[in-house]
Amino acid sequence: MKKKQKKKAWLCACIAAVCVSMISAVHIQGESGKEPLQLADGREELKKLSERTVPEIEEKIRERDLREEQEQTKRENRTPNEKMSDAVLLGDSRAQGFAEYEILDQSRVLAKIGISLSETEPYIEKAIGLNPGKIFLSYGLNDLGADGGDSRKFKEEYRGIIRKLREALPSCEIYVTTILPVQQKALDQNPVLAHIEEFNDAVRALCMEERVTCIEIGDLVSEEFYEPDGEHFSRDFYPLWFDRMAEAAEL
C-alpha cells in the first residue's frame, strides 16, 4: 500500500511540475510582447501535454521500481562474507565458530578459544589495522571465571575496549552481543556460569552508557543447537546468529 501511495504521489508531482512549466511558458510568452494564449487554449494544451506525458512517467516509474527490486534482491542474496566485507567480528570460542564452520572467512573473525577481555589487546590492534566500518564484539563467557563473577569489573574492562576502538576508529560503528546462555550440565560443572544474566545486564547498561548497539542473541538459542558440552553450538545456529547481527547493523 505504501509503495502504491508513493508511486501515486510521485506521479502527481511530476504532472504538477509539467503543469507549472506550461503555465510559466504561457506567462513568459505573454510578458514577451507576443499575443498571450487564451485561457481555453492553455487548458487544451495542458490536457494534451498531460495525456502525452502520463504514460511516459508511468513507464519511468515501472523501470525505477524494477531496478529497485533487482537491487534489493541482489543485496539480500549476498553471502555472509560479502556482507562482512567492511566489518570484523572479535570474540571467544563461540565467535570462532563462524570461521570453524566456514560461515565467515577467518580474516573476518578475530577470535580465540578461551580468551577473556584482559587478553584482547593483540586482536584489538589487528582490528584497528583493518580499519573496518563496523566491529562486532562477542566476549563474556570466559570473563565469568576470570573476573570471579564480578560484573562491575567486566563492565569496566569492556568499556576500555570500546573507548580504545572509538578513539582509533571514530567513524566505525561498534556492536556488542549479549552472552549466550548455557545448558544446565554446563552450570553443574562450572557454577560461575550462573552469573551470565547478571553479566548481560552489565553489557546492556554499558551499551546504553557508551551509546553503542547491544545485539540480543540469547532468544535465538534452543536445545537442539547445543554441542555435547552444553556451552558451544552446532553449525545450524550460526546463520541465525549472523542474520541477527546483519539486521542490527544493516549489512
trRosetta pair geometry for C-beta under 8 A, 3 or more apart (Angstrom, degrees):
i j d omega theta_ij theta_ji phi_ij phi_ji
1 4 5.9 -56 -152 35 32 109
1 5 6.4 29 152 -17 65 107
2 5 5.6 -55 -148 38 33 112
2 6 6.2 36 153 -21 66 106
3 6 5.7 -53 -149 36 30 113
3 7 6.3 33 152 -21 64 105
3 65 7.7 87 -178 -127 119 120
4 7 5.6 -53 -148 35 32 113
4 8 6.3 33 154 -19 65 105
5 8 5.7 -53 -146 36 31 111
5 9 6.2 32 155 -20 65 106
6 9 5.8 -54 -147 36 29 111
6 10 6.3 28 155 -19 64 106
7 10 5.9 -57 -149 36 29 109
7 11 6.3 30 152 -20 64 107
7 61 5.6 94 -148 -176 98 139
7 65 7.4 -3 -94 -67 120 130
8 11 5.6 -55 -149 35 31 113
8 12 6.3 30 154 -18 65 105
9 12 5.8 -54 -148 36 31 110
9 13 6.3 33 153 -21 64 106
10 13 5.6 -53 -149 35 32 114
10 14 6.4 34 153 -20 64 104
10 61 6.5 142 93 -106 129 117
11 14 5.8 -55 -152 34 31 111
11 15 6.5 27 153 -15 65 106
11 54 7.4 51 -169 -142 110 80
11 57 5.7 122 -131 130 77 129
11 58 6.8 27 -113 -79 124 72
11 61 6.6 -32 -71 -53 95 150
12 15 5.8 -56 -147 38 32 109
12 16 6.1 35 153 -22 66 107
13 16 5.6 -53 -146 36 30 113
13 17 6.4 34 153 -23 63 104
14 17 5.6 -52 -151 32 31 113
14 18 6.6 34 150 -20 63 102
14 53 7.6 -160 137 149 107 118
14 57 4.8 152 107 -131 154 140
15 18 5.5 -51 -153 33 35 114
15 19 6.4 35 150 -20 66 104
15 50 5.8 49 -147 -132 106 103
15 53 7.0 146 -107 99 72 123
15 54 6.7 16 -88 -87 114 85
15 57 7.2 -98 -56 -3 77 169
16 19 5.6 -53 -149 36 34 112
16 20 6.3 35 153 -19 67 104
17 20 5.7 -51 -147 35 32 111
17 21 6.3 34 153 -20 63 105
18 21 5.7 -57 -152 36 30 112
18 22 6.4 29 152 -19 65 107
18 49 6.1 -176 162 138 122 118
18 50 6.6 147 99 -90 139 70
18 53 5.5 132 -105 109 164 174
19 22 5.6 -56 -149 36 32 111
19 23 6.2 29 155 -17 67 106
19 46 6.0 46 -122 -146 84 118
19 50 7.3 15 -69 -73 92 111
20 23 5.8 -55 -145 38 31 108
20 24 6.1 33 154 -21 65 107
21 24 5.7 -55 -148 36 29 113
21 25 6.4 32 152 -23 63 104
22 25 5.6 -52 -152 32 32 113
22 26 6.6 32 150 -19 64 102
22 42 7.6 138 145 -166 107 86
22 45 6.5 175 -166 117 128 108
22 46 5.4 148 111 -96 159 84
22 49 6.0 176 -81 47 142 167
23 26 5.6 -51 -152 34 36 112
23 27 6.3 36 150 -20 67 105
23 42 7.6 66 -106 -175 65 126
23 46 7.9 24 -57 -86 79 125
24 27 5.5 -54 -147 36 33 113
24 28 6.2 33 155 -18 67 106
25 28 5.8 -53 -145 37 30 110
25 29 6.2 34 154 -23 63 106
26 29 5.7 -55 -150 34 29 113
26 30 6.5 29 152 -20 64 104
26 36 6.8 69 177 -161 83 90
26 37 5.2 -77 -135 36 105 120
26 42 5.4 31 -106 -117 155 122
27 30 5.8 -55 -154 33 31 110
27 31 6.5 22 154 -13 65 108
28 31 5.8 -60 -147 40 32 107
28 32 6.2 38 155 -31 66 106
29 32 5.8 -54 -150 25 29 115
29 34 5.5 -63 -180 68 79 118
29 36 6.2 130 104 -117 95 60
29 37 6.7 50 86 -14 142 92
30 34 7.5 -98 -100 69 23 72
30 36 3.6 23 -100 -93 98 115
30 37 7.7 -91 -61 20 96 66
37 41 4.7 -127 -176 89 99 119
37 42 4.8 122 114 -63 126 88
37 45 7.2 -36 -169 -2 159 142
38 41 4.5 89 58 7 83 106
38 42 6.9 -148 93 -9 41 86
39 42 5.5 -55 -150 33 31 114
39 43 6.5 32 153 -19 65 103
40 43 5.7 -52 -151 33 33 112
40 44 6.5 33 152 -18 64 106
41 44 5.6 -56 -151 36 33 113
41 45 6.3 34 152 -20 66 105
42 45 5.7 -54 -148 35 31 111
42 46 6.4 32 154 -18 64 106
43 46 5.7 -55 -150 37 31 112
43 47 6.3 33 152 -22 65 106
44 47 5.6 -52 -148 33 32 113
44 48 6.4 30 154 -17 65 105
45 48 5.8 -55 -149 37 31 109
45 49 6.1 30 154 -19 65 110
46 49 5.7 -57 -144 38 29 112
46 50 6.2 27 159 -18 66 108
47 50 6.0 -56 -145 37 27 107
47 51 6.3 26 157 -18 63 109
48 51 5.9 -58 -148 37 28 110
48 52 6.3 21 157 -13 64 111
49 52 5.9 -63 -150 41 28 107
49 53 5.9 16 158 -15 66 118
50 53 5.7 -63 -135 43 28 106
50 54 6.0 39 167 -35 68 103
51 54 6.5 -37 -135 17 23 111
52 55 7.6 -69 -176 33 29 100
52 56 7.3 17 144 -9 62 117
53 56 5.4 -66 -157 41 44 114
53 57 5.9 42 152 -23 79 106
54 57 5.7 -55 -145 36 31 110
54 58 6.2 31 158 -19 66 106
55 58 5.6 -54 -144 37 32 113
55 59 6.3 34 156 -21 64 105
56 59 5.8 -54 -151 34 30 112
56 60 6.6 29 151 -18 63 105
57 60 5.7 -55 -152 36 34 111
57 61 6.4 36 150 -21 66 103
58 61 5.5 -51 -149 33 34 114
58 62 6.4 36 152 -20 65 103
59 62 5.6 -50 -149 34 33 112
59 63 6.4 34 152 -19 64 105
60 63 5.6 -53 -148 37 33 113
60 64 6.2 34 152 -20 65 106
61 64 5.7 -55 -147 37 31 111
61 65 6.2 31 154 -19 66 107
62 65 5.8 -54 -145 37 29 111
62 66 6.3 31 155 -21 63 106
63 66 5.8 -54 -149 34 29 112
63 67 6.5 31 153 -19 63 105
64 67 5.7 -55 -152 34 32 112
64 68 6.4 30 152 -18 66 107
65 68 5.7 -55 -148 37 32 112
65 69 6.3 32 154 -19 66 106
66 69 5.8 -54 -147 36 31 111
66 70 6.3 30 154 -18 64 107
67 70 5.8 -57 -148 37 30 111
67 71 6.2 28 155 -18 65 108
68 71 5.7 -55 -146 38 30 111
68 72 6.2 31 155 -20 64 107
69 72 5.7 -54 -146 37 30 112
69 73 6.3 31 155 -19 64 106
70 73 5.8 -53 -147 36 30 111
70 74 6.3 30 154 -18 63 107
71 74 5.7 -54 -148 38 31 112
71 75 6.2 33 152 -22 64 107
72 75 5.6 -53 -147 35 31 113
72 76 6.3 27 156 -17 65 107
73 76 5.9 -56 -145 38 29 108
73 77 6.2 19 159 -13 64 115
74 77 6.0 -66 -144 42 26 106
74 78 7.3 52 152 -49 59 86
75 78 6.2 -31 -166 -12 35 113
78 82 4.0 -121 -176 91 105 130
78 83 5.3 131 110 -54 122 83
79 82 4.7 98 53 4 75 102
79 83 7.1 -142 95 -3 41 87
80 83 5.6 -57 -147 39 34 111
80 84 6.0 18 158 -7 69 113
80 103 5.6 -4 64 165 164 79
80 104 5.6 -95 125 -79 121 79
80 239 8.0 -125 -60 -117 133 70
80 242 5.3 -31 -121 -178 128 151
80 246 7.6 -111 -123 -65 77 132
81 84 5.8 -65 -141 48 30 102
81 85 7.1 67 151 -66 60 72
81 104 6.0 146 -83 -135 75 61
81 105 5.5 66 -119 -11 121 100
81 108 6.6 -159 -127 -19 72 151
82 85 5.8 -9 -163 -38 37 112
83 87 7.7 -22 130 29 67 129
83 246 5.6 -6 161 -121 150 119
83 251 4.0 70 177 146 105 118
84 87 4.6 -93 -150 64 67 101
84 88 7.5 106 179 -78 105 33
84 89 7.5 -44 -142 -22 136 100
84 104 6.0 6 38 -130 162 119
84 108 4.7 61 131 -151 136 144
84 251 6.7 -6 -69 -153 53 142
86 132 5.7 138 167 -158 55 76
86 133 4.1 15 149 20 117 113
86 134 6.5 80 112 17 82 89
87 108 7.0 42 92 -154 71 104
87 132 5.3 102 -118 -179 25 132
87 133 6.6 -59 -72 63 68 77
87 134 4.0 -22 -108 72 102 101
87 135 7.0 -176 -157 -78 73 30
87 136 6.8 46 172 -12 114 98
87 249 7.0 78 -106 143 150 158
87 251 6.7 -60 -7 -109 151 118
88 108 5.8 -151 -119 -160 60 54
88 109 7.6 -178 -165 -77 71 22
88 110 6.0 27 169 -1 116 109
88 127 5.3 -171 93 -130 146 94
88 130 5.7 86 -44 86 147 155
88 132 4.7 -159 -1 -33 99 158
88 134 7.7 166 24 92 55 62
88 135 5.7 -13 64 -116 85 73
88 136 7.3 -155 99 29 42 77
89 95 5.6 -164 145 -168 113 117
89 98 6.4 46 71 38 154 158
89 104 7.0 85 21 84 130 169
89 108 6.3 43 16 144 91 79
89 109 5.1 -17 69 -112 103 66
89 110 7.0 173 87 29 49 68
89 111 7.0 -15 115 -45 91 111
89 135 7.9 154 -93 -165 29 54
89 136 4.5 -18 -112 68 75 112
89 138 6.6 2 -174 8 98 117
89 245 7.8 0 -96 -166 119 166
90 95 7.1 28 131 143 21 165
90 110 4.8 -22 -102 76 77 100
90 111 6.5 157 -160 -76 38 69
90 120 7.0 73 169 -153 129 118
90 123 5.4 129 -138 145 114 124
90 124 7.3 49 -130 -81 162 58
90 127 5.9 -47 -59 -65 126 144
90 135 6.7 6 2 -175 109 100
90 136 7.0 173 27 87 64 58
90 137 5.4 -14 69 -111 101 63
90 138 7.0 166 89 29 51 70
90 139 7.6 -20 121 -44 89 101
91 94 6.6 -72 145 71 128 79
91 95 2.6 103 75 -11 131 154
91 96 7.1 -144 89 -31 92 63
91 109 7.8 -53 39 -161 95 87
91 110 8.0 114 18 82 54 60
91 111 4.6 -14 69 -109 68 112
91 115 7.8 145 147 68 33 121
91 136 7.6 -28 -39 117 114 90
91 137 6.8 142 -75 -171 81 41
91 138 3.4 -8 -101 71 135 91
91 139 5.8 -156 -133 -63 64 60
91 177 7.8 -4 -97 41 135 123
92 95 5.9 105 48 17 43 99
92 96 7.1 -75 129 -9 35 99
92 111 6.2 -18 61 -163 3 102
92 112 6.9 -47 -134 72 47 55
92 113 7.1 69 177 -129 72 27
92 114 7.0 162 -157 19 101 9
92 115 5.1 -157 -110 55 76 85
92 116 7.8 28 -92 -76 121 39
92 138 7.0 -115 20 112 74 82
92 139 5.8 106 -29 -122 101 61
92 140 7.7 -121 -4 37 134 49
92 141 5.6 -135 71 42 159 109
92 142 5.7 168 -122 -3 146 114
93 96 5.1 -49 -145 32 37 120
93 97 7.2 61 151 -37 60 85
93 111 7.1 153 -83 155 20 116
93 112 7.6 -40 -66 121 63 33
93 113 4.1 52 -88 -120 105 68
93 114 6.5 51 -40 -27 114 48
93 115 7.8 155 -33 18 69 81
93 141 7.7 -77 41 68 92 143
93 232 6.6 -63 123 -98 112 118
94 97 5.8 -29 -171 -1 38 118
94 138 6.7 -110 86 141 104 123
94 141 6.6 110 -9 -13 124 147
94 180 6.2 -176 -161 27 162 134
94 231 7.9 -112 -71 147 108 82
94 232 6.2 -161 -96 -122 77 73
94 233 6.8 59 -142 13 94 103
95 98 6.3 -28 178 5 53 110
95 109 6.4 174 147 -156 91 104
95 111 4.2 -169 94 -101 106 146
95 138 4.4 143 -71 75 121 127
96 99 5.8 -55 -169 40 58 106
96 100 5.9 57 137 -23 81 109
96 109 6.4 127 -118 154 45 130
96 111 3.9 -151 -67 104 77 127
96 112 6.9 111 -66 -68 130 8
96 113 6.2 -59 19 -61 160 72
97 100 5.2 -56 -134 42 38 114
97 101 5.7 19 170 -3 74 110
97 103 7.8 30 126 15 72 124
97 232 6.9 158 -72 -166 132 102
97 233 6.3 44 -151 64 173 89
97 235 7.8 -164 176 -98 105 52
97 238 5.9 -151 124 -83 109 124
98 101 6.7 -64 -140 48 18 94
98 103 4.6 -85 -155 65 68 113
98 104 4.3 10 153 26 112 110
98 108 7.7 -86 124 95 130 103
98 109 5.1 175 78 -88 113 141
98 111 7.8 111 37 6 100 146
98 238 5.8 158 -98 -154 64 129
98 241 7.9 -116 -78 92 102 126
98 242 7.1 117 -120 -75 115 109
99 102 7.2 27 -174 -81 35 36
99 103 7.6 -79 -58 46 22 75
99 104 5.9 -56 -75 79 62 82
99 105 7.1 10 -118 147 89 20
99 106 4.5 73 -144 -93 134 67
99 108 7.8 173 -79 64 97 79
99 109 4.3 -138 -43 55 114 148
99 111 7.2 -175 9 42 123 115
101 235 4.2 160 -141 -117 137 94
101 238 5.6 169 69 8 147 158
103 235 7.7 170 -51 -155 107 83
103 238 4.7 -130 -50 137 158 135
103 239 6.8 -156 -128 -70 126 63
103 242 6.1 -154 165 -48 133 144
104 108 4.5 -100 171 77 118 126
104 109 5.3 122 96 -39 123 110
104 242 7.6 167 -45 -106 109 130
105 108 5.1 91 63 5 79 100
105 109 7.4 -178 94 5 43 92
106 109 5.7 -75 -143 52 39 97
110 123 4.5 145 151 -157 117 102
110 126 5.7 170 -126 87 142 124
110 127 5.8 -125 27 -64 160 96
111 115 7.2 -157 -171 27 59 137
111 123 7.6 74 -79 -134 25 149
111 138 7.8 -19 -103 68 121 104
112 115 4.1 86 76 -40 101 126
112 119 7.5 -94 73 118 141 123
112 123 7.1 -133 -11 -59 111 137
114 142 5.8 112 -167 -105 42 147
115 119 5.0 -131 -150 81 84 122
115 120 6.6 98 167 -78 123 74
115 123 7.7 41 -167 -8 162 147
115 139 7.3 -79 107 -122 95 105
115 142 6.2 153 84 44 30 154
116 119 5.7 85 56 13 64 103
116 120 7.9 -104 106 -35 37 91
116 139 7.2 102 -153 -171 39 117
116 142 4.3 -122 -74 109 84 108
116 143 4.7 131 -148 -78 99 68
116 145 8.0 -116 -83 66 135 81
116 146 4.1 41 -125 -10 168 163
116 147 7.8 173 -169 -27 135 86
117 120 5.6 -38 -155 -7 42 124
117 139 5.6 107 -72 147 82 155
117 143 5.5 33 -4 -90 100 128
117 146 7.7 -176 31 87 78 146
117 154 7.0 137 5 -145 144 66
117 157 4.2 109 115 136 145 127
117 158 6.1 -92 -115 -71 149 64
117 161 6.5 -114 -156 -34 103 135
118 146 6.6 -155 13 165 119 143
118 157 6.6 -60 -64 -148 70 141
120 123 5.2 -70 -165 51 68 110
120 124 5.4 73 136 -31 94 103
120 139 7.2 -56 -72 -83 138 150
120 161 6.2 7 88 -109 145 131
121 124 5.6 -55 -141 34 31 113
121 125 6.3 29 161 -18 66 105
122 125 5.8 -56 -150 37 30 111
122 126 6.4 30 153 -19 64 106
123 126 5.6 -50 -145 36 34 112
123 127 6.3 38 153 -21 64 104
124 127 5.7 -54 -150 35 30 112
124 128 6.5 33 151 -21 64 104
124 161 6.2 -132 -98 -145 136 91
124 164 6.2 27 174 106 141 133
124 165 6.6 -113 -155 -71 100 91
125 128 5.6 -51 -149 34 33 113
125 129 6.5 36 151 -21 63 105
126 129 5.5 -53 -152 34 34 115
126 130 6.8 36 150 -22 64 102
127 130 5.7 -53 -155 30 35 113
127 132 6.9 -55 -172 12 81 115
127 135 6.0 70 178 -121 134 127
127 165 7.1 -24 105 -117 127 109
128 131 7.2 30 171 -68 41 55
128 165 7.0 -146 -79 -123 93 65
128 168 4.5 -30 -133 138 125 149
128 169 6.2 -151 -128 -37 74 109
131 169 6.7 171 -134 -111 56 113
131 172 7.9 -143 -166 -72 48 119
132 135 5.8 125 77 -66 125 78
132 169 7.5 14 58 -153 61 157
132 172 6.2 74 87 -129 69 118
133 171 7.4 -47 -134 121 69 94
133 172 6.2 -173 -164 -122 24 67
133 173 6.7 17 149 18 68 93
134 172 6.7 169 -88 -168 21 79
134 173 4.7 -19 -110 66 78 98
134 174 7.8 173 -158 -79 57 26
134 175 6.8 15 -176 -2 100 111
134 249 5.3 81 -156 -163 153 137
134 251 7.5 -117 51 -87 162 94
135 165 6.1 -111 60 -169 161 145
135 169 7.5 104 -20 79 130 152
135 172 5.7 34 -6 162 105 126
135 173 7.4 175 25 86 65 50
135 174 5.3 -15 67 -112 98 69
135 175 7.1 180 91 29 49 72
136 175 4.8 -24 -109 74 70 105
136 176 7.7 158 -162 -88 55 26
136 177 6.7 35 -178 -25 101 104
136 215 7.6 -20 -140 16 104 145
136 245 5.8 4 -109 -149 149 133
136 249 7.5 -85 -71 -47 104 146
137 158 7.7 132 140 -152 147 98
137 161 7.0 124 -125 121 149 133
137 162 7.6 -91 -9 -81 161 84
137 174 6.9 12 -8 -172 112 94
137 175 7.0 177 21 89 72 51
137 176 4.8 -20 66 -109 105 73
137 177 7.1 -162 88 16 53 74
138 176 7.7 160 -77 -159 47 52
138 177 4.4 6 -104 44 91 122
139 142 7.6 -65 -167 42 83 90
139 143 6.4 66 151 -19 100 125
139 158 7.1 -172 70 -103 123 103
140 143 5.3 -64 -141 37 34 116
140 144 6.9 52 161 -38 66 88
140 154 7.1 68 -126 -172 77 134
140 178 7.9 -41 26 177 166 40
140 179 3.8 -108 102 -84 141 119
140 196 7.7 91 142 -138 118 75
140 199 5.5 140 -164 144 115 136
140 200 7.8 71 -176 -73 159 63
140 203 6.9 -34 -87 -64 143 130
141 144 6.4 -43 -174 3 31 112
141 179 6.0 157 -63 -153 67 111
141 180 7.5 -16 -71 50 115 82
141 193 7.8 7 -154 -118 76 98
141 196 7.9 3 -109 -110 64 104
141 231 7.0 105 -161 -171 140 114
142 145 6.3 -56 -169 40 50 101
142 146 5.9 44 141 -18 77 115
143 146 5.1 -60 -130 48 41 111
143 147 5.2 20 173 -3 79 113
143 154 5.0 106 149 -119 133 112
143 157 7.4 -168 -136 70 135 143
143 199 7.1 138 90 -140 110 143
144 147 6.9 -59 -131 47 12 92
144 149 6.4 27 -171 -88 69 56
144 154 8.0 13 -78 -82 44 147
144 179 8.0 116 -49 -168 114 162
144 192 5.0 146 144 134 100 104
144 193 5.8 79 127 -97 161 49
144 195 5.5 159 -144 67 105 109
144 196 6.7 -32 -89 -77 141 64
144 199 6.3 -89 -87 -41 89 152
145 148 7.4 26 -175 -75 32 36
145 190 7.1 -56 -74 -169 119 122
145 192 5.2 119 -87 84 68 154
147 150 4.5 -117 157 52 99 87
147 151 7.6 119 116 -71 141 25
147 153 4.7 179 -150 84 119 121
147 154 4.9 -117 0 -58 172 90
147 157 7.7 -137 -82 3 130 141
148 192 7.4 -105 -153 -130 32 134
149 192 5.3 -130 -64 -148 100 94
149 195 4.6 163 -139 -42 89 162
149 198 7.7 40 -171 76 82 142
150 153 4.1 42 112 15 119 114
150 154 6.5 158 97 -15 66 87
151 154 5.2 -54 -147 40 39 118
151 155 6.1 46 153 -27 69 103
151 195 6.8 -153 -56 170 103 117
151 198 5.0 -126 -52 137 146 97
151 199 5.0 -153 -114 -94 101 57
151 201 7.2 24 178 67 155 92
151 202 4.2 -166 173 -44 107 142
152 155 5.7 -50 -148 31 30 114
152 156 6.7 24 156 -13 63 105
152 202 7.2 -145 -78 -118 33 131
153 156 6.1 -59 -150 38 31 106
153 157 6.4 31 153 -19 65 107
154 157 5.9 -58 -149 36 29 111
154 158 6.3 27 155 -18 65 109
154 199 5.8 -29 99 -133 162 100
154 202 5.9 84 87 113 108 157
155 158 5.8 -59 -150 37 28 111
155 159 6.3 35 151 -25 64 105
155 202 4.1 -119 -72 -177 110 114
155 203 7.7 -141 -105 -66 82 39
155 205 7.0 -14 -133 78 137 110
155 206 5.2 -165 -153 -67 90 120
156 159 5.3 -45 -145 30 36 118
156 160 6.7 42 153 -23 62 98
157 160 5.8 -51 -158 28 33 114
157 161 7.0 32 148 -16 63 102
158 161 5.7 -53 -156 33 37 112
158 162 6.5 36 150 -18 68 105
158 176 7.4 71 -179 -132 126 145
158 202 7.8 125 28 134 141 106
158 203 7.1 -76 147 -107 173 71
158 206 5.7 20 97 -173 124 168
159 162 5.8 -55 -149 37 33 111
159 163 6.2 27 157 -15 67 109
159 206 5.9 -132 -72 -146 87 113
159 209 7.7 -30 -110 93 117 126
159 210 6.4 -174 -130 -63 81 132
160 163 6.0 -59 -145 40 28 107
160 164 6.3 31 156 -22 64 107
161 164 5.8 -55 -148 34 29 111
161 165 6.4 26 156 -15 64 106
162 165 5.9 -59 -152 38 29 109
162 166 6.2 27 153 -19 65 110
162 174 6.0 123 -141 150 89 162
162 176 7.5 -41 -86 -59 120 127
162 206 7.5 159 -7 160 152 112
162 210 5.2 27 127 -180 151 162
162 212 6.1 -123 -149 -17 131 152
163 166 5.5 -53 -141 39 33 112
163 167 6.2 35 158 -22 66 105
163 210 7.4 -117 -62 -131 79 124
164 167 5.9 -54 -147 34 28 110
164 168 6.4 15 158 -7 63 111
165 168 6.1 -65 -146 45 28 103
165 169 5.7 -32 174 39 69 107
165 172 6.6 -91 160 82 98 136
165 174 6.0 112 104 -92 137 131
166 169 6.9 -76 -122 67 19 67
166 170 6.4 54 175 -107 62 51
166 172 7.5 -140 -107 62 47 96
166 174 6.8 -67 -70 -21 89 140
166 210 7.9 -152 -37 -176 149 111
167 170 7.2 6 -145 -69 17 82
169 172 3.6 19 135 -3 120 129
173 213 7.5 17 172 9 101 118
173 249 6.7 145 108 -138 134 98
174 212 4.4 -43 89 -136 101 131
174 213 7.4 169 96 31 54 77
175 212 6.7 -165 -92 167 28 100
175 213 4.7 -26 -114 76 79 105
175 214 7.8 156 -163 -96 65 15
175 215 5.5 37 175 -23 110 118
175 245 6.8 127 120 -147 151 89
175 248 6.1 117 -137 116 139 127
175 249 5.7 -80 -43 -72 151 110
176 203 5.9 -158 134 -168 126 104
176 206 7.3 -35 75 93 169 113
176 207 5.5 -145 49 -84 124 112
176 212 6.0 75 -5 114 105 123
176 213 7.2 166 25 89 67 52
176 214 5.5 -30 73 -110 93 62
176 215 6.9 178 84 18 37 81
177 214 7.8 120 -116 -167 18 58
177 215 4.7 -38 -101 72 67 103
177 217 5.2 2 -163 -2 110 129
177 245 7.2 -47 -76 -87 117 104
178 200 4.7 38 -156 -135 106 107
178 203 5.6 158 -112 86 64 150
178 204 7.4 11 -94 -56 106 88
178 214 6.7 58 -54 178 86 99
178 215 7.0 -134 -3 89 76 54
178 216 5.4 23 -1 -122 132 51
178 217 5.8 -173 51 31 89 77
178 218 5.6 -57 99 -26 131 102
179 196 5.2 -138 102 -158 125 92
179 199 5.7 20 8 98 146 119
179 200 5.5 -124 33 -73 92 90
179 203 7.0 168 -15 -24 87 148
179 218 7.7 27 84 -72 46 109
180 217 6.3 -49 -83 101 88 108
180 218 6.0 167 -127 -99 49 69
180 221 6.1 125 -160 -62 99 138
180 233 7.4 -63 156 -38 162 127
181 196 6.0 134 -112 117 60 158
181 218 5.5 77 -19 -145 99 105
181 221 5.8 -161 46 67 100 161
182 186 3.9 -89 164 77 126 143
182 187 6.2 152 95 -47 113 79
182 193 5.2 -25 35 169 144 142
182 196 6.9 170 7 -48 93 152
182 230 5.5 68 180 140 89 88
182 231 5.0 -11 -122 -102 112 66
183 186 5.3 101 60 5 69 100
183 187 7.4 -129 107 -2 41 90
183 223 7.4 81 -101 -126 115 80
183 226 5.5 50 -38 -136 126 165
183 230 3.4 -104 49 -150 110 103
183 231 7.6 -105 22 -53 82 44
184 187 5.3 -55 -152 37 40 115
184 188 6.3 45 151 -26 70 101
184 230 7.3 -96 51 -155 38 143
185 188 5.5 -45 -147 30 35 116
185 189 6.7 29 155 -12 63 105
185 230 4.5 -174 68 -51 95 157
186 189 5.9 -60 -152 41 33 106
186 190 6.3 -29 167 38 69 102
186 193 5.9 -38 128 71 99 171
186 229 6.6 66 -90 147 105 70
186 230 3.6 -158 -36 105 101 117
186 231 4.8 132 -120 -59 148 87
187 190 6.9 -87 -133 68 23 63
187 191 6.4 54 179 -111 68 44
187 193 5.2 -126 -102 77 65 113
187 194 5.8 80 -144 -67 111 81
187 230 8.0 -98 -3 139 65 139
188 191 7.7 15 -136 -71 16 72
190 193 5.0 72 102 -15 99 111
191 194 5.7 -18 180 -6 63 115
192 195 6.1 -34 177 13 61 113
193 196 5.9 11 179 -40 66 105
193 231 7.9 -107 -120 -104 152 106
195 198 4.6 -54 -167 44 75 120
195 199 5.8 78 133 -25 88 98
196 199 5.7 -60 -151 39 31 109
196 200 6.3 33 151 -22 66 106
197 200 5.2 -47 -145 34 37 117
197 201 6.6 45 152 -23 64 96
198 201 5.7 -47 -156 28 33 113
198 202 6.9 35 145 -18 61 102
199 202 5.3 -50 -156 33 39 116
199 203 6.6 45 145 -22 67 99
200 203 5.3 -45 -148 31 39 115
200 204 6.4 40 152 -19 67 101
200 218 7.3 -6 -118 -37 155 141
201 204 5.7 -51 -148 35 33 112
201 205 6.3 32 154 -16 65 107
202 205 5.8 -55 -146 39 30 110
202 206 6.1 34 154 -22 64 108
203 206 5.7 -56 -147 36 28 113
203 207 6.4 29 156 -21 64 106
203 214 6.2 127 138 -131 93 119
204 207 5.9 -55 -150 33 29 111
204 208 6.7 27 153 -16 62 106
204 214 5.4 81 -114 -157 59 173
205 208 5.8 -57 -153 36 33 111
205 209 6.3 28 153 -17 67 110
206 209 5.7 -60 -147 40 30 110
206 210 5.9 4 164 3 69 114
207 210 6.3 -65 -134 52 24 94
207 211 7.8 109 167 -72 53 3
207 212 5.1 -98 -143 74 75 78
207 213 6.6 -24 -167 135 124 8
207 214 3.7 -171 31 -51 174 103
208 211 7.4 20 -176 -74 27 45
208 214 7.7 -29 -40 -15 69 127
213 248 5.9 153 151 169 139 115
213 249 7.5 172 72 -80 155 72
215 244 6.2 125 179 138 115 102
215 245 5.9 34 -164 -100 167 65
215 248 4.7 -99 -103 -28 109 172
216 219 6.4 35 140 6 107 106
216 244 7.9 -105 81 -179 53 134
217 220 5.3 -37 -174 15 68 121
217 221 7.7 76 139 -31 74 93
217 241 5.8 42 -154 -127 134 83
217 244 5.5 142 -105 98 89 158
217 245 8.0 -2 -81 -53 124 82
218 221 6.0 -45 -168 11 48 116
220 237 7.2 112 132 -161 111 88
220 240 4.8 156 -169 139 127 124
220 241 6.3 160 102 -76 161 63
220 244 6.3 -99 -58 -40 142 145
221 225 6.0 -123 -145 56 65 134
221 226 7.9 56 -167 -58 104 87
221 233 7.7 -109 -118 -100 96 128
221 237 7.3 19 -109 -137 66 127
222 225 5.8 98 61 -1 65 102
223 226 6.2 -47 -164 9 46 114
224 234 7.9 -65 139 29 66 135
224 236 7.6 -42 124 84 101 141
225 233 4.9 -3 153 -148 100 99
225 234 5.5 -139 -160 34 55 93
225 236 6.1 -130 -114 81 85 97
225 237 3.9 86 -160 -71 129 116
226 229 8.0 -135 173 64 95 54
226 230 5.7 14 -178 -121 135 39
226 231 7.8 89 -150 21 99 18
226 232 7.5 108 -157 78 61 42
226 233 6.4 -60 -106 -105 36 60
226 234 7.4 25 74 -14 10 91
227 230 7.6 -96 77 -20 64 23
227 231 7.4 -37 58 59 101 57
227 232 4.3 -6 25 82 131 90
227 233 6.3 -123 -19 -75 91 9
227 234 6.1 148 -70 -58 74 69
229 232 5.8 42 58 19 116 94
233 237 4.0 -58 166 43 131 153
233 238 7.1 150 107 -51 121 75
234 237 5.8 113 63 -5 64 98
235 238 6.0 -51 -164 15 46 115
236 239 7.3 -49 -169 24 40 102
236 240 7.9 32 144 -7 62 109
237 240 5.8 -67 -169 40 48 112
237 241 6.1 44 144 -21 80 110
238 241 5.3 -53 -143 38 39 114
238 242 6.0 39 159 -20 70 104
239 242 5.6 -53 -142 38 32 111
239 243 6.2 35 158 -22 65 105
240 243 5.9 -53 -147 34 28 111
240 244 6.6 30 153 -20 61 105
241 244 5.9 -57 -155 32 30 112
241 245 6.7 25 151 -13 64 106
242 245 5.7 -59 -152 39 35 109
242 246 6.0 35 153 -20 70 109
243 246 5.5 -53 -141 39 32 113
243 247 6.2 35 157 -22 65 105
244 247 5.9 -51 -146 34 28 111
244 248 6.5 26 155 -17 61 108
245 248 5.8 -58 -148 38 31 109
245 249 6.1 2 163 5 68 114
245 251 7.3 29 119 -11 79 133
246 249 6.4 -70 -139 52 24 93
246 250 7.8 67 167 -110 56 4
246 251 4.0 -83 -141 42 78 118
247 250 7.5 19 -172 -73 26 44
